[in-house]
Amino acid sequence: MADFIQMHGQDKLVEFMRRVEQQVADPSNLWRDIGDILVHNTQQRIQTGIGTDDKPWQKSWRAQVQGGQTLRDTGRLHNSIFVRISGNKIVIGTNVVYAPLMHFGGVIRPKNGEYLKFKTPLGGWVQLKSVTIPARPFLGISVDDSQEILFEIEEYLREALNNAK
């Protein structure tokens, strides 16, 4: 009695699968492409003012007064978006200290004294007991990001299969 069954065309199929496996053994190009998508789309969110939840952000006071964009005064936050790839892990982030406050929102209170004192976009000065920053989620993966990533994976696998023929 035989321990295995040999099927017609099996050798070709085994060779094809070996080539596919070689093609996808090192997915670093795919991870880089996905990272590029995430950086680009995060920067797009900062440019458009539409969060990961597809909802427009409340426009900042500075942007209203000066006619600029929310989260885009100097471009520091926008330009700081980076991707880090380690093995099969993709991390998107920023090293800007105020990014968590801008992303999650929060209340700013004075460290010393009773009031925050700062210059307004109009050039005058104001004193307030606190300032509330609304959440403006720019980091993360939106539904559109997920679709774009799935298309990228699909294209990667299509190329791997075509190259294995």
N, C-alpha and C positions, 0 to 999 in steps of 0.2 A: 504494500500500500504506500502511496506517495505522501510525503509530508507537505507538499504544496502543489498548487495547480498552476501550470504555465498557460497564459491566455495569449491569443493571437494579438500582436502589436504591443505586448507588455514591455518589451525592451525599449521601444520608442517612447512609451509613456513614462517609464522610469527615467530615461535620459532627459526627457522634457521636464519632469518634476525636479530633477537634480539641477538643471539650468535655472529653473524658476527659483529654487532655494538659494542658489548662488546669487541671483539678482537681488533678492530681498534679505540676504544674510546681513548686509550692512545698510540699514535704513537711514544712515546719517544725512544723506541728501534730502530725504523726505522730511526728517526732523527740521533741517535748516529751512526748507520751503514752508513748513507749517509755522516755524518761528517768524519768518519774514511776513507771512500773512498776519500773524498776531500783532507784530510791531506796527505794520501799516494800518491795520484796522483800529488799533488803539489810538494812533496819531490822528486818524480820520475822525474818531469820536471827539477828540479834543478840538479839532477844526470845525466840526459841524455842531457840537454842543448837544449831541444825542447819545444817551447812555447805553450801556449793555442791555438794558431793558427796553430799548427802542423808544424811550420817552425823552422829549427835549428837556434839558436842564433849565432851571430857573436862571435867568440871565443875571450876572453879577452887577452890583451897583456901578462898579468901575466901567464895565462893558456898556452899560446903558448910557452913562454920562459921556464917555469918550467915544462911543460908537465902535468899540472893539469887540473882541471875542472873550467869552468867559473861559477861564483857565488858560488864556493865551495872551498875557500882557507882554512878557519878555521873550517867550518861546522856550524858556528853560525847561518847563515840565514836558512839553511836546518833544523837545530834542533829547530828553534824558531817557526816553523809553528804550529798553534793551531786552534782548532775549539771551538766555543762558541755557545751553543744552548739555546735559550730563547723562550719558547712556541713553535710556529711553524716556528721560524726563525733560520736559520743556518748561522753563520758567520765564515768565514775562514780568517785567517790573521797572522800577525807577529808583534812583538813589536820592531823589529830591525830598528833603526833610518834611515839607508841608504836604506831600502827596496823600498820605493817609487821611488828613483832615479834608482835603478837597474831594477825595473818593467817598469817604464814609459820612462826611459832614460832622458838625460838632459845635460846641460853644467855646469861644475864646474869652477868658477872663483875665484881669490884670494879675501879674505875679506879685507886684508891689503896689501898694496904694489902693485907692477905691475905684479909679477909672483907667480905662485904656485911653490913650491920647495918640491920635494919628492924623496925618495929613489926608485930606479928601481928594478925590479925583478932580475936584474943581479948584483945588489949591488952598482952600481954607483948612482950619483945624477943627477937630471934633473930640469930645470926651464922652465915652459911653461906659456903662458898667460891664457890658458884655456885648459880644457880636456873635450871632448865630450864622454858621456857614451851612447851607443846605447840602445834602449828599449829591454828588455829581459822579456817578460810577463810570469810570473810564477804563479801569482794568477788569479783565475777565473775558468771557466768551459769550457773545450774543448768539441768537438763533442763526443769523446770517453768517457769523464766523463759523459756526458748526457746519453749516452747509458747505461753505467754501473749503473747509478742512476735509470734509468727506469727499468732495470733488477732487481735491489734490491727492488724497489717498487712492481714489479710484483711478486717476490718471497714472499714478506711480505704478500701481499693480497692472494696469493695461500695458504700460511700457515694458514692465518686467516680463509679462507673458509674451509680448511680441518679440522681445529680444531673445527669448529662450527658444523660439522656433528654429 
